[in-house]
Amino acid sequence: MLEKLFYIYKKLLFSFSNSLSMFISKSVRYEYHYKLFKKGNFKKDILTKEQKKEIDTFYIKNYGKKISYKWHNLFTSYSGKFDVRYIPCDIFLNYLYSLNKKNRDWNMLQDKNFLYNIAKPLNINTPKRFFYSINKLFFNCDNNIISEKEFYKQISNIGEVFIKPTQINHTGGGNNCRLLNVKDGMDVYSKRSIKDILGKNYNHDFVIQEKIVCHKSISNLYSKSVNTIAVNTLILDNEIKILNPGLKIGMSGSVVDFSGINKSGLLIPIKEDGTLYDYAFCLNENKKYFAHPDTGVVFKNYKIDFFSEILDAAKRLQSAIPWMPFCGWDFVINEKGQVLALEMETPSCHLVQVVFGRGFFEKYTEQILSGFKAQKN
């Protein structure tokens, strides 16, 4: 009996420590991003007395107490738009944590190799996977374990492929996502051996995929990067809601699309019918663009093909993992017009609210805040 109790205790402790570690990590990251944002368009006190009063009234009614004005001030400074429904990042993170705290497999589900296990039964396309590695085990395209020696033998002349890390704590911001051209065990582009590249950057958790060429409706905007469509999904009121779809696109010769607050790339909001907003935002330059700086293509009224198919795939993927009722997804449309699911991500509220100029949860904000307040109490 004691052994069984001790076993349960260890599992609970492990689950709690993993979730707590993720929570603390993201809390630190949000504060870090807050400081980075403050170096840009941030103005110390841009909110009017009327806006502050509106924030107080809104949050007392729906959340049960006043909140700091710092996030509303920050988002308004950047976007130029005030929205009382802006969600402070600490509240957003607490909500995200509360939804997923029962899930003990958070890290596994977000591993970028696990998406293949979700998508295949749903007949949702994914990029062709040549090799992958998990926990220092190597696998071929048939999901068979092969030795490390055999892996390096088979990959030695694979040619042009794309590689990215897959563990949640090693991904994000386009870090170590790169094109390789492997010949005789060497990467033609970097002049380094494939063993050296993998050994120093990927910690034995990676995926090696086909090089994707985007559909013309995407590549016409910018063709050097694999430009992705990001979609957030939330299970609410027994339905799957779509939140804040946006196009992430590269610029200035980069082969990686929008990659975060302190790197290059553009994020463009997408309307319900698949047309782009009038502008894209580059956080690194703290600047709005109304046309792509490299190609000159104007964003206003530009329409993305197959957008409804992307939203449908996002909903189907979300329905397959109800353990995590709040997810972010990245999709790409290949040159054949196929929608490919690229990866699942943790939703991020700060970038969306800065770029979109509106509260992350939009019309659902009051309901979510009130429910979260009741759950906390």
N, C-alpha and C positions, 0 to 999 in steps of 0.2 A: 504493500500500500504506500509506504513512504517513498519507494523507488518511483512509483507511478506519479505521485505528487511532485517529486523532484523533477521528473521528466517534463511534466506540464509546466512547472515553474520556469524551467530553462527555455522552453519554447516561447512562452509568453514574454520572458525577458528579452530573448533574441528578437522577437517580433517588435516589441516596444522600442528596443534600442535602435533597430534599423529605421523605424518610422521616425523616431526622435532625431536620429542623425540626419535623415533627409530634411526634416522640419528645420533643424538648426542651420543646416547647410544653405537652404533656400532663404531663411531669414537673413543670414549674413550676406547672401548674394543680393537680396533686395536692398539692403542698406548700402551695399557697395554701389549698386546701380543708382541709388538715390544721390549719392555723392558725385557720381559721374555726371548725372543729369544736371546737377546744380552748376557744373562748369559751363553748361551750354546756355540755353535760353532762359535759365532760371532767374526770376526776379523775386526779391526777398518777400515782398508782400503785394501781390497783384490783385488780390480779391477785394471786392468792395464790401462795405458793411452789410449791404443788402444780401450779397452772395453768402457771406458768413452766417447771417441769420437764417438764410434758406437751408444751408448745410446743417445747422443746429436743429432746426425744426424737422428736417427730413430724417436725420439719424436718431434723434430722440424718439420720434414716432415709430420708426421701423427697426431700430437697433437697440433702443432702450437707453442710450446715453450719447453725450456729445463725443466727437472725435477731434483729433488734431487736424488743422487745416493744411498741413504741409504737403500732403499728396495732391489735394485739389489744387493747391497753389502751383505745384510742380507741373501737373498735367495741363492746367490752363496756360501756364507760361509757355509751354512748348507748342501746344496745338492752337493757341489763340482762341479756344472755345471753352466756355464754362459749362459744366454739366454737374448738377447736384448728385447725379447717380455715379460719379466716379467712385471706385472702390479703393480705399487705402490698401496697400500691398500686405500689411500685416493681417488685416481682416480677411483678405482674399486667401492668404496662405492658411489661416486658421480654418476657413471653410473647406479648402481643398483637403487639408489634413483630416478634418472631421469626416468627410465623405469616404476617404480611403483608409481610415485607420483600422478598419476591420480586415483589410486585405493584407495578409502576411507575405504576399508574393509580389509586392509593388515593384521591386527591382527586376524580377524575372519578367513580368509582363511588359516592362518598358525596355527590356533588352531588344536591340534592333534586329536580332536574329529571331526573336519570338514572333514577330509580325508574320513571318512565313507560315507559322503554325495556325495563326488566326485566319489569314486571308485565303489559304488554299481551300478549306472546306466550304467557303462562301463563294468560290469561283471568282475571287477578286484577283486581278493580275498584280504581280510584283516583279521587280527587276530580276532577270536571270541571275542566279547565284552559282558561281563556280566553286568557291571554297568558303569555309568559315571556320572559326575557332571559338570554343567556349571552354573555360576552365582548363586551359592548356591541352585540350583535345582538338584534333584537326579532323574536319569532315570534308568530303567531296560533294559534288552536286547531287548525288543520290542519297545524301544523308548518312553515308557510311563512314565510320571512323577509319582514318588512315594514319600511318605513323608520320612523325614530323619529317623524317627523311624522305618518305614517299611524297609528302606534300610539296617539299621544295623541289623534288624531281619533276613533279607534274606541272608545277607553276613556272618552271625555269624558262619556258618559251611561250607563255600564254598570250603575249602581245598586249594590246591596250585594254586595260580594265580600270575599274574604280574601286577604291578601298576606303573604308571608314571604320572607326572604332564603334563598338556596340554596347558597351556597358554604360549605364546612365551617368555614372560619375566620371566618365572619360569623354562624353559626347557633348555636343552643344557648341554653337558659335562657329561651326564649320571646322573645328580643330581636327587636324590630321585627316581631313577628307581630301583625297587627292587622286588625280589620274596617274596611273603607272603604265609604262610600256616595257614589259619584261622580255628580255632577250638574253639567252645564255646566263640566266640568273642575275642579270643586272637591269636596273631601271634606266632606260635610255634617256629619260628626261633629267633625272638628278645625278646620273653617273654613279649611283650607289648600288650596292648589292641588295637584293630583296631581303636577305637575312638581316642585314644591318638596319634597313628601314623598319621591318616588322619588330625586331628585337628592341629598338629604342623608343618606338612610338605607340605600340598597340597592346602591350601587356597580355598577349595571347587571347584577346577578345575582339574579334573583328569580322567583317564580311567583305568578300571580294566579289564584285558584281560586274555585269556588263556595262559598257559605256552607253549612256542613254543620249539620244538625239531628240530634242524636243519637237513637238508638233509646230507647224508653221505659225499657228495663231499665237504661240508663245515665243518661238525663236525670232519672229519678225521684230519683236521688241528688243531682244538682245540674244545673240546666239552662242556666246562663248561659255555660258554657265548653264547648268541644268536648273532651270527656273521652276520653283515649286509653288503649289497652291496649299496654303495652310488653312485648316478648318478645325474649330473647336466644337465638341459635342458634349451635351449635358443631358442626363436623364432627369426629367422633372415632370411631375404630374402624369406619370406613366407614358410619357412621350420623350422622344429624343429631339432636343432642340439644337439647332445650328447657330453658332455664335461666331461673329467676326471673321469671316473668310477673307483671306488676303493673298496677294501674289508676292512672293519673295524672288527678287531678281538681281542678278549681278550687274556690275558696272566697272568701268576703268580697266578692262582687260581681264578681270577676275574670272576664274573657272568655278568659283563658289558663289551661290546666291546670297541674299541678305543674311548676314551672319552675326548680327547683334549690335549692341550699343557702341562698341569702340572699334568696329571694323566697317569695311565698305559694304555697299549693297543697298538696295531699295526695298521698301515694303509699301505695297499699294493696296488699299482696301478694295474689296469687290462687292458690287451690289447684288441683289437677289437674282437678277436676270443674267448675271455673268459679265456685265460691263464694269470697267474699272472706274474708280473715282477720278476726279480731275487731276489729282496730284499723287506723287509718291514721296516718301520721306526717307532721307538718309540721315540716320542718327549720328554717324561718325562726323559728318559735316554740319550737322544741325541745320539742315536745309530742305526745303520742299522743291521738288522738280515737277513741272507740268508736262515735260517731254523727257524721254530718256537721253541722258547727257552724251551717250556714245552714238546712238542711232538717229536721234532726233524725232523718233516716233512719239506723237502726242497721245497722252493717256485718256483724255476725255472722250467718252463714247466708244472706246476701244473694247471689243467684246472677246471674251475667252470662250473658245469652243469646248463642248462636252462638259460644261460646268454643272449641269443638273446631274450628270452621271457621277461626278465627283461627290456631290452632296449625298447622293444615294449610297455610294460606297462607304462614306463616312458613317452614315446611320447604321448600315449593316455591320460594319466593324464594331461600332459601339455596342450594338445589341449582343454581340458575341462575347463581350467581357463586362457583364454587369457588376463584377467585383470592383471595377473602377468606373464609377458612373460619370466621371468628368475627365475628358481626355482631349488631347490635341493630336492632329494627324497631318502628315505631309503627303501630298500627291504630286504626280507628274503626268503629263500627257506626252506619250512618245510620238515619233514621226508617223506611225501608223494610225494614230488617233485612239490608241488604247490608254485607258486610265490605269496608272500603276500606283499602288500604295507603297510609299517609301518607308515611313516610320511612324511610330507613335511617340508623342512627347507629353511632358507635363505642361498644361496650359500656363501661359505667362501673362500676367495682367498689366505690367507696367508698360511694355512695348506697345501693346494694343491700344491702351488709353492715351498714350502720347501721340501715336500716329493717327488713330481713328478720331480722336477728339470727342470721345463719348465714353460713358460707363461701360465696363466690360460686359455686364449682364443686361444692359439695356432695359427693356420693359419688364424683365423678370426681377429687377433689383429689389424692389420692395418685398416681394414674396420671399426671396432668398434671405434677405436680411432678417425678416420677421421670423422665418422658420429657423434660421441659425440662432437667433436670440432665444427662441423657445427651447431649442435643443440644448443650448448652453445652460439655461436655467433648470 
